[in-house]
Amino acid sequence: MDENVRPLVSADAVDLEERKIESALRPRTLAEFGGQRRVSEQLELVLHAARGRRRAPDHVLLSGPPGLGKTTLAMIIAAELSAPLRVTSGPAIQHAGDLAAILSGLSEGEVLFLDEIHRMSRPAEELLYMAMEDFRVDVIVGKGPGATAIPLEIPPFTLVGATTRAGLLPGPLRDRFGFTGHLEFYAAAELEKIVNRSAALLDVDITPEAATEIASRSRGTPRIANRLLRRVRDYAEVRADGIVTIALSKAALDLYEVDRMGLDRLDRAVLDALCRRFGGGPVGLSTLAVAVGEERETVEEVAEPFLVRSGYLARTPRGRVATPAAWRHLGLTVPKGATFADTLFDADDE
């Protein structure tokens, strides 16, 4: 999928510049971390106990949709342990030797953050099993019948794995994590606190009502909330006196085509095609993609997850179906002969 597809409400970090801004806005401690209260409390106990024993804590697996704070929590774990942090990702580890080189360079107590851990190659994954459990890796020297495995001891470390697709992790890998935390989408009140905190760090003068408005359109995701805040700030600085009010927030977000429920142009195009052109469905994914002028993958990976989660769209064996909420959101009357009720409780996908 093109990285430039609807960057404003995408939960992924779009470019290097945005990652730099995110870094400046990240909480540094668990006390500063807004939202995910249950996971934060559980992590605090794990880290406090490890510090008391003066040992590296159990390995940590963080799962959940992008933009909710998995990378931030990894950095907080290292900070809470006063330990160095080494960052890498699953796609960057294509060979067991790549992982062995990283592990052999770790210092005692160091935190290794492995993002997108589900995308690591299988040979590297098998090497990681031994490293996590026995703090040892076998380095293969030579090839063929003369190859020799040399055991290499590595100091105790803490692996923090992050994934958006926990179901793709094999059981043996999941079982080696002592703590697993699943991050949920944020409530509007939690996002409002994040918007106010970010506004203070960015030196943005914002009213409470404006912070509420931005939070309500942020799709439950802090990364999107911070991005919308920066766009509204730009609007206020260019077209007003720089103070972010609720009126300016609404005007700016309307200009960027993010409506009151957080739907953008592509979301509304999908719902409009379903309701106006196909009578609410069911309609196949490929046909729907052609109708909105987008690639099939873009509709499936970018638009559908939020529409399904928000209750505007349902996946059925016969195709995609618009729910009554979708009709109402578009200002349309739900037709009496709509097929939604007959297909909602079928299988999850085509």
N, C-alpha and C positions, 0 to 999 in steps of 0.2 A: 504494500500500500504506500502511496506517495506520502512522504513525511509532511508535505505542505497542505494536505487535505484538512480543512477546517481547523486550523491551529487554535482558534480562540476557545473552543469548548472541548478540545481534545485533552484526555487525561494524561497523555504522554508529554514529556518534556520535548519541545520541538527542536531547539537548537542549542548551541553552546552558550550563547548570550543569555538565554532563559535559565540555563542551569546555573550560571554565575549569579543571577538575581535570586534564584531559589536558595542558593547556598547562603546568601546574606540574610535571608528571611527564616532560615531553619531554626527551630528551638534547639538549645544546647543541652538541656537537662530534661528528665522526665517530668519535673515540676512545671516546666514551661510548655510541655507537649500537650496541646489541646485536643480533646476527643480521645477515642479509643480507651476509655477509662479502665475497662476490665483488663485489657492487655497490658496497660501501663502498670496497674497494681500487681499483676502477676509477675511482670518483668522486674519490678522493684524488689519483690521478695526474692526472686532468683539471684539478682545481682547482690543484694544485701547479704544473703547467706553465703555467697561465694567470697565476698570481701571478708566476712567474718572468719571463714576457713582459710583465707589467703591462698585460694586455689582458683584456677580458671573455671568459670561457670560452665554448665552444660551447653552443648551446641543449640543454637536457636534457629527455628524456621519461621519466617514471616510470610504469610500468604494473603492475597487479596487483590482487588483491581488496582490498576496503576494510579498514581497521584495521591494515595492516601497516607503515605509517610513511612514506607518500609525502609528506604534509604536513610531517612532522618533517624529512625529508631536504631539502625545499625551504628550510626555515628554517635548517638546518645549512649548506647551500650559501651562503646569504647571510651567515651568521656567519663561515664560513671565508674568505669574500672580503672581510669587513669592509665589506659593501655594504648599502644600504637594501633592504628587502623590501616589495613591494607585492602584495597578495593580492586576487584576484578569482576568478570561476568562469564556466564556460561558459554556464550558464543565465542569468547576469546580463548577458551580452552578446548582445542580440538584434538590434542594428543595427550597421552598420559605424561609425556615428558614435560609438557607445558605446566601441568599441575605440580609435578615433582619439583620443578625449579622454583615455583612459588612457595611450596611447603618447606623446602629445605632452607629457604631464606627467612623463615619466621623466627622471631625471638620469643622467649617464654612469656606466656600470658597475652600475646598479641591477638587482636581480633581480625579475622579474615572475613570480609564481606563479599559474598559470591552472589551477584545479582543474576536474575534469570537462570537460576540453577537448573531448571528443567531442560535447558537447551545445551547442557554440557554433553560432550561425546561419551559414549558408553565405556571405552577403555579408561578414560579419566575418571568416570564415575566409580568404576570398580576399584581404582587406586584410592579414591577418596574414602571408601568404606574402611580400609585398614588404617588410614591416617586418622579418621575420626574416632575409631574405637581403640586402637593400640598405640597411636602416636608413632607410627612407623610406616615407611614406604619401602617397597622393593624396587630398586633401580636395576633394570636389565642392561647388562653390558654384553655387547657382541650380538651375533645373529646366528640363526640356525641351531644345529646340535651343540655348538660350542657356546651358546648364550649362557650367561651366569647371572643369577639374581643376587644383588648385594643389598642386604637390609640396611636401611638408613634411619636412625632414630631422629625424631623431630621433637622439639620441646612442646609441652602442653599448650594448646591454643584454643580459642573459641571460634567456631565457624558460625557465621550468621548468614543463612541462605534466604534469598527472597525469590518469590515466584508469583506470577499471576495465574498459573495453571497448575495448582497443587495436584490435580488428578493425574498429571503426566509424570509425576515423580514415582519411581518404583518403590515398592514396599520396603525393601532392605535399606534404602536411603532414608526414607521417612522415619523408620524405626530408630535410626541412630541419632536423631535429634531429641535432646532431653526436654526441650520446651517448644511448643508449637503455638503460635498466635495468629489468629485470622483477623484481619482488619476489615471493618465494616464501613459503609458509607456514613458520612457525618450528618448529624441533625443540623437543622438551620441555625439553632441557637449556638451550637459549637462552631459552626462556620462564621457566625457573626463575631465571636470572640477572636477568631483567627484574622478576620478582615481588620478589626480594630487594632490588633497587635501589629499586623503588617503595615497598616497606615501610619502607625507611630514610628516604625522603623524607617519607612520611606518619607517621613516628614510630610504626610498628607493630612490636611485638615478636613475631617469627614464628620458628618452628623450621624447620630445613632440611627435615624431612619434610613439614611443612605446605606449604612453598613448592613442593615437588615435586608434592604432591597437587593444588594449585590449577593449576599449570602443565599437568598431565596432562589437566585437564578444560577447557582454554581454547581448544580447536579450532585450535591453531596460530596464534593471533592475539593480539598484545600488548594491543590495546584490550580484548578480552574478559578477558584475564588480570588487567589492572588493575581492571576492573569487579568481577570475582569476588573479588579481594583486598579491595575496599572492603566488599562484602557480608559476607564472612567476618569482617572486622574489626568490623563492626556487631554481628554475632552474638556474638563473643567479648566485646565490651564490655558487652552487655546481659545475657547469660546466663552469663558467667564472669568471670574476672579481667582480661580484656583481652589475654592472651597467646594468640596464634594457634597452636594445636597441631594435629597431624594429626587427632586425634579431633574437635576442634571444627570443623575444615575439612570433614571428611566430613559431620558433622551439619548444618552450615550449608548446604552445597551440596545435600545431600539434601532439606533443607527447601525450597530454591529449585528443586527438581526438575531439577537438572543432574547427570546420572549420571556414572559413572567414565570414560566415553568422551566426555563433553561433550554428549551428546544431551539435549534438554530434552523437555517435555511434548509439543510438536507433533511433534518428530522421532519419538518413540516411538508417538504416535498414528498417524502415517502407516505406520510399520512394522507396528504391530498390526493396522491395517485390512487391509494387504496380505496378511499371513500368516494371520490368524484368519478374516477375512471372505471373502477372495478366493483363498485357497489359494496365496498367493505370487504371483498374477498370471498373465498380464499383465492390467492394468486401466487404463482410460483416466484421464487426469488429472482431468477434470471429475467423473467418478464417485468418484475417490479424494478429491477436495476435499469433495464432499457427505458422504462417509462420515466424515470427520473434523470436519465442521462449520466449514470455513474456505473463504475465497474461493480460486478457482483460482490467482490470482496469488500469494497468500500461500504456498501449497504449492510452487508452481514457483520462486518467487524467494527464499523464506526457508528452507524445509526441504530441498528437493531438492539444492542445490549441495553442502552438507556431507554428506548421506547418500550421494550419488554418489561424492564424493571419498573418503569413508571406506570405500567398498566394501559398503555395506548395500543399495543400490538401483541398478538399471540401467534406463536408458531404451531402449526398443526400438520398432520400428515398430508393434507390436501393443499397446503400453502399458507401464506401469511394472511392474517385476518385482523381487521381494525376492530377495536373494542368500542363499546358505547362512549367511553371516556374520550377516545380519539375523535369521534363525531362531534361531541360537545365542545372539545377544544378548538375545532375548526369552525364552530358556530353553526353546525349543521344538525338537522333532525335525524335521529336514528331511525332508519326505515323499518317498518314492521316485519318485512321479510328477511331481515339481516340474518346471515348464517352463523354469526358469532356463537350464539348459544348452543348450536349443534356441534361445533368443532372445538370449543375451548378445552374440553377435557380429554382430547385425543393425545396421541404421543407428542413429545416435546419438539420434534423436528420432522422435516420431510424425509 
